[in-house]
C-alpha cells in the first residue's frame, strides 16, 4: 500500500513542507532509530590517550535531549492533538518508577537508574509528539527505514570484525562481535529482528534471493551468538512471519533451509583458504574446524547440553524468585528504583535487575508498578491480538521479538525497543488524528509498508 495519497485524507499531513521541515523529519526519524540501538555507549570507550572524556554525557543522553528540542520546535510550529492515549499509561508507569527512587535502599544505583528511566520517558514522549506533528505514516515509514538501515550497518560491522581464519569462532578473536550493541543477548535480538524484517519486506523477482541471502547472514550470527533467548525470538518471529506473509506455500517452506546458505558458503570459503592451490595451508589440519561445525558445537552446547540434557537457566529462576520475594516484602511500593540486588551463591557476580520487565516492575515498583505495567500490556494486547494477521509487519514483528527479549533479558531501559515499537504500533493502528484546521477525524491508513515510504 502506497503512502502517496490525498493529503486531505492522509494523517501524514500536507506535502508542501520546506527544506528545513524535510531535514527535521529525517533527523527525527534517524535519531529515534539510533536511540533504540545505541544502548548506554559513552565517549570514554574511545580510550583516547591524554584525553579524559568521562565528563561528556553519554551518546544516548545527547541524542534524546536533541530529540526533545526538535519536539519543542514541532509542537510550537504545528499544534495538533491525537485521540491516541497510549502514551498516558507509559508515562504513568515510568513516572511511578521514578517516584520509587525516594525509598530505594541503594541511592547510587537509584540515581543511575533514575537517569535511565527519565531519558526513556523523555524519548517516548518525544517520539509520540514527533509522530503526531510530522505525520504518523510519514514519520513511522522513515523511522522503520532508518531502523532497518542501522541493523544492516550493525551486521556489516560484525562481519568486518569476524575472523573466518580463526579456528575458534567463539574464541577471544571473534567474541568482540557479540558485544556490539551491549552484549550477546542484545546483539542476537537485533540480528533476529533484521532476519524477520527482511523476510517481511521481501520483494518479488530477483530481490527475493537477495533478501533471503542477507537474512541468512543475520541468521547465522544469531546462531553464533550462543544466545538461547535470541534463538527463541528468531524461531517464534520466523514462524509467525511464514504463516502471515502472502507468498507461495513452497517458498515459505523453503525459506528456513535457504537461510543456511550463507553459512554453507562461508564453509566453502574456509575450505579454499585452508587448501590453497599452491598447497601451503596456513592452518594445520588437526586444528581445523569448519564454521558449520563450530555452529553445530555452539548449538549443541547452548541448546542441547544446557537446555535439553542438563537444564541451565542462567540463574533466571533465582533472579525471578528474588524479585518475587522483594515484591512480597513491599507489596505496595516495592523496594524502590535500583533496589533490586541478587548475588549468586559463589558471590562472584551481583546483578541489579532480574532480567524480566514484569519481575522488575513488581520488585522495585510494587503492586502499583505492576498494575501500571499490566495496563500497558493489556491495553496493547486488546488491540494487537485480534488484528495480528492483518497488521503483521515491521512494527508487529518488532513488538513480538522485543517482547520476548524483555521477558528474558535486560532491564527497564533495555525495554525501550518494546515500549517504542508498541507505541508506534498503537499510533499507526489505534489512532484517529484530529485535523488542526477543521477539527474533523481523519481515517488512519493501512499497514506500514517500508518500501512505499512517503516521497520527500
Secondary structure as UniProt FT lines:
FT   TURN            7..9
FT   TURN            11..12
FT   HELIX           19..38
FT   TURN            39..40
FT   HELIX           43..46
FT   TURN            49..50
FT   TURN            54..55
FT   HELIX           59..77
FT   HELIX           86..99
FT   HELIX           100..103
FT   HELIX           107..134
FT   HELIX           136..161
FT   TURN            164..165
FT   TURN            169..170
FT   TURN            172..174
FT   HELIX           175..179
FT   TURN            180..181
FT   HELIX           184..200
FT   TURN            205..206
FT   HELIX           207..225
FT   HELIX           228..244
FT   HELIX           249..258
FT   TURN            259..260
FT   HELIX           261..274
FT   TURN            277..278
FT   HELIX           285..287
FT   HELIX           291..299
FT   HELIX           300..309
FT   TURN            314..315
FT   HELIX           316..329
FT   TURN            330..333
FT   TURN            337..338
FT   STRAND          342..343
FT   TURN            345..346
FT   STRAND          350..351
FT   HELIX           357..384
FT   HELIX           385..387
FT   TURN            388..391
FT   HELIX           394..408
FT   TURN            412..415
FT   HELIX           416..429
FT   STRAND          433..434
FT   TURN            436..438
FT   HELIX           450..452
//
